[in-house]
């Protein structure tokens, strides 16, 4: 599918997600091309409907883009502080993309390097919506693409060694796009891309990877799955609503 068509599919999923935002919401802004389409749609709604919206971006890139669109920005620590009521949710809705979506709603995220902040905001949000084009839906119905693992620079070779020793997987440090230079996250860390093949138990692997010393976070989203997945397809928008790991509601617009 060519890039122009993909952009159309990203746009329809992002604009559909914007319909879930209500006045006075605190909104998590994801990172990536799908998330940018949502930011575009959100900015339009704010301007045309005079909505009072506060946003919490998952990356510096999304923060800059949203600010240019006139969306009010707050830092995560301004929204959630040490005195916050532990039973209260301070982010009403989080809208973000994904690099792959499995049948059970597990995700792989993080090719843009924002996976740690994305996971923090997704876990904080009352409702987590994932927006993707149809190419991001797993053909095998399970996660099977490279897993991003954020690590502190000091431990990058140690973590690579541990991944190979424990799982016998190929892995590499992610470079900047089209450059022979290591990519650095907004947190000042590196990203290791690890090839686990088809993942039979993503929740277990998500926990295990985070136990390796030097690992900050990984891109498996199996413990905090999206409540809604909005898929831009050539024949319209598909909305999947999560109920449990074996059952979801499906509708096509």
VMD Tcl script that draws the C-alpha trace (Angstrom):
set ca {
  {0.00 0.00 0.00}
  {1.46 3.38 -0.98}
  {2.19 6.13 1.54}
  {-0.62 8.42 0.37}
  {-3.19 5.68 0.97}
  {-1.70 4.88 4.36}
  {-1.93 8.53 5.33}
  {-5.63 8.46 4.47}
  {-6.15 5.43 6.71}
  {-4.19 7.04 9.54}
  {-6.28 10.17 9.22}
  {-9.65 8.43 9.43}
  {-8.59 6.47 12.52}
  {-7.22 9.59 14.22}
  {-10.30 11.65 13.46}
  {-12.56 8.87 14.73}
  {-10.62 8.76 18.00}
  {-11.05 12.51 18.48}
  {-14.80 11.94 18.78}
  {-14.24 10.28 22.16}
  {-12.80 13.46 23.70}
  {-15.14 15.57 25.85}
  {-14.89 19.11 27.17}
  {-12.54 19.57 30.18}
  {-10.73 16.28 29.46}
  {-7.07 15.69 30.19}
  {-5.79 13.88 27.11}
  {-2.65 11.79 26.63}
  {-1.06 12.47 23.25}
  {0.76 9.57 21.66}
  {3.79 9.58 19.39}
  {4.05 8.72 15.70}
  {2.16 9.33 12.46}
  {-1.14 7.89 13.64}
  {-0.99 9.93 16.83}
  {-0.27 13.09 14.85}
  {-3.47 12.57 12.89}
  {-5.32 12.43 16.19}
  {-3.59 15.64 17.33}
  {-4.72 17.32 14.09}
  {-8.31 16.23 14.71}
  {-8.20 17.25 18.37}
  {-6.91 20.72 17.47}
  {-9.76 21.13 15.00}
  {-12.34 20.20 17.63}
  {-10.79 22.54 20.19}
  {-10.91 25.44 17.73}
  {-14.37 24.81 16.27}
  {-16.12 23.78 19.50}
  {-14.15 25.98 21.93}
  {-13.23 22.99 24.08}
  {-11.15 23.28 27.24}
  {-8.60 20.51 26.81}
  {-5.34 19.87 28.63}
  {-2.86 17.47 27.03}
  {0.03 15.38 28.32}
  {2.36 14.44 25.43}
  {4.37 11.21 25.39}
  {7.38 12.76 23.64}
  {9.09 16.06 22.90}
  {8.07 15.65 19.27}
  {4.39 15.35 20.13}
  {4.69 18.20 22.61}
  {6.15 20.50 19.94}
  {3.56 19.45 17.35}
  {0.62 19.90 19.73}
  {1.93 23.25 20.95}
  {2.15 24.49 17.36}
  {-1.49 23.48 16.95}
  {-2.46 25.57 19.96}
  {-3.21 22.67 22.32}
  {-2.60 23.36 26.02}
  {0.32 21.30 27.39}
  {1.07 20.07 30.89}
  {3.84 17.88 32.24}
  {2.93 14.50 33.68}
  {4.16 15.58 37.11}
  {1.80 18.57 37.04}
  {-1.12 16.21 36.50}
  {-0.08 13.51 38.92}
  {1.84 14.38 42.08}
  {2.76 12.65 45.32}
  {-0.41 13.90 47.01}
  {-2.75 12.69 44.26}
  {-5.62 10.51 45.41}
  {-4.51 6.98 44.48}
  {-8.09 6.05 43.51}
  {-8.57 8.97 41.11}
  {-7.65 8.98 37.43}
  {-6.17 12.23 36.20}
  {-5.83 11.42 32.51}
  {-9.28 10.89 31.03}
  {-8.21 9.42 27.71}
  {-4.94 8.45 26.03}
  {-4.76 8.09 22.24}
  {-1.67 6.50 20.74}
  {-0.56 4.40 17.79}
  {1.13 1.00 17.69}
  {3.72 -0.83 15.61}
  {1.74 -4.09 15.78}
  {-1.61 -5.21 17.18}
  {-2.33 -8.83 18.12}
  {-5.74 -10.51 18.20}
  {-5.81 -10.40 22.02}
  {-5.20 -6.60 21.96}
  {-1.54 -6.92 22.99}
  {0.62 -4.31 21.30}
  {4.20 -3.68 20.26}
  {5.07 0.00 20.56}
  {8.24 2.06 20.70}
  {9.83 2.29 17.25}
  {9.70 6.05 17.77}
  {11.59 5.65 21.04}
  {8.82 6.97 23.30}
  {7.75 3.62 24.76}
  {8.48 4.39 28.43}
  {6.48 7.61 28.51}
  {3.79 5.98 26.38}
  {3.41 3.15 28.87}
  {3.31 5.48 31.89}
  {0.55 7.58 30.35}
  {-1.41 4.53 29.11}
  {-1.37 3.06 32.61}
  {-2.50 6.36 34.10}
  {-5.38 6.88 31.66}
  {-8.95 5.92 32.40}
  {-9.43 4.98 28.74}
  {-6.66 3.95 26.34}
  {-7.43 4.13 22.62}
  {-5.06 2.73 20.01}
  {-5.24 4.17 16.48}
  {-3.67 2.25 13.58}
  {-3.95 1.64 9.89}
  {-4.78 -1.88 8.74}
  {-1.13 -2.80 8.02}
  {-0.41 -2.80 11.77}
  {-2.76 -5.71 12.47}
  {-0.74 -8.91 12.94}
  {-1.18 -11.40 10.11}
  {-0.36 -14.27 12.47}
  {-2.79 -12.88 15.09}
  {0.14 -12.80 17.55}
  {2.96 -10.36 18.18}
  {5.96 -11.22 16.03}
  {7.82 -8.01 15.13}
  {11.02 -6.66 16.71}
  {10.59 -5.64 20.36}
  {12.06 -2.27 21.39}
  {13.80 -2.35 24.77}
  {14.89 0.94 26.35}
  {18.17 0.63 28.26}
  {20.59 3.00 29.97}
  {23.67 3.54 27.76}
  {26.02 2.16 30.44}
  {24.30 -1.25 30.27}
  {23.59 -1.59 26.55}
  {26.11 -4.38 25.87}
  {25.24 -6.15 29.12}
  {21.56 -6.19 28.19}
  {22.35 -7.44 24.67}
  {24.44 -10.21 26.22}
  {21.64 -11.17 28.62}
  {19.03 -11.23 25.85}
  {21.17 -13.56 23.77}
  {22.03 -15.76 26.77}
  {18.48 -16.05 28.13}
  {16.47 -16.13 24.91}
  {18.96 -16.86 22.11}
  {17.62 -13.91 20.12}
  {19.23 -11.59 17.62}
  {19.28 -7.97 18.73}
  {20.78 -4.67 17.66}
  {21.00 -1.12 18.91}
  {18.63 1.16 16.99}
  {20.21 3.93 14.94}
  {18.71 7.22 13.85}
  {16.72 6.85 10.65}
  {19.01 6.68 7.61}
  {22.04 7.56 9.74}
  {24.94 5.61 11.18}
  {24.35 7.16 14.60}
  {22.75 5.66 17.69}
  {19.22 6.85 18.40}
  {18.74 8.43 21.83}
  {15.34 8.60 23.53}
  {13.89 11.70 25.18}
  {15.08 10.11 28.43}
  {18.69 9.95 27.17}
  {18.66 6.18 26.73}
  {19.28 3.71 23.89}
  {16.82 1.33 22.22}
  {17.68 -2.31 21.57}
  {15.55 -4.08 18.95}
  {15.21 -7.79 19.79}
  {13.81 -10.48 17.49}
  {11.80 -13.00 19.53}
  {9.79 -14.27 16.57}
  {6.21 -15.18 17.42}
  {5.48 -14.44 21.08}
  {3.22 -16.98 22.76}
  {3.02 -15.27 26.17}
  {3.55 -11.51 25.78}
  {2.53 -10.65 29.36}
  {5.17 -13.00 30.79}
  {7.86 -11.70 28.45}
  {6.94 -8.09 29.24}
  {7.58 -8.75 32.93}
  {10.77 -10.76 32.36}
  {12.45 -8.15 30.19}
  {11.95 -5.45 32.78}
  {13.77 -7.57 35.38}
  {17.07 -7.38 33.47}
  {19.34 -4.83 35.15}
  {19.78 -1.77 32.97}
  {16.40 -2.12 31.24}
  {14.09 0.86 31.75}
  {11.05 -0.46 29.88}
  {10.08 -2.54 26.87}
  {7.61 -2.08 24.04}
  {5.25 -4.96 24.83}
  {1.88 -3.60 25.95}
  {0.20 -6.77 27.23}
  {-0.57 -5.79 30.82}
  {-2.15 -2.45 29.88}
  {-4.03 -3.22 26.69}
  {-6.07 -0.62 24.85}
  {-9.76 -0.44 25.71}
  {-10.55 0.46 22.11}
  {-8.64 -0.13 18.88}
  {-9.59 2.04 15.91}
  {-8.38 0.65 12.59}
  {-8.31 2.69 9.42}
  {-9.22 0.35 6.56}
  {-9.81 0.88 2.87}
  {-13.50 0.09 3.36}
  {-13.92 2.37 6.39}
  {-13.19 2.55 10.11}
  {-13.18 -0.61 12.21}
  {-13.72 -0.19 15.95}
  {-12.72 -3.00 18.31}
  {-13.77 -2.75 21.95}
  {-11.94 -4.88 24.49}
  {-13.94 -6.98 26.94}
  {-11.55 -9.76 27.90}
  {-8.78 -11.78 26.31}
  {-11.20 -14.06 24.44}
  {-14.00 -11.68 23.58}
  {-14.26 -8.29 21.93}
  {-17.00 -6.29 20.26}
  {-16.46 -5.38 16.63}
  {-18.15 -2.79 14.44}
  {-17.34 -1.24 11.06}
  {-18.33 2.24 9.91}
}
mol new
graphics top color blue
foreach p $ca { graphics top sphere $p radius 0.5 }
foreach p [lrange $ca 0 end-1] q [lrange $ca 1 end] { graphics top cylinder $p $q radius 0.2 }
display resetview
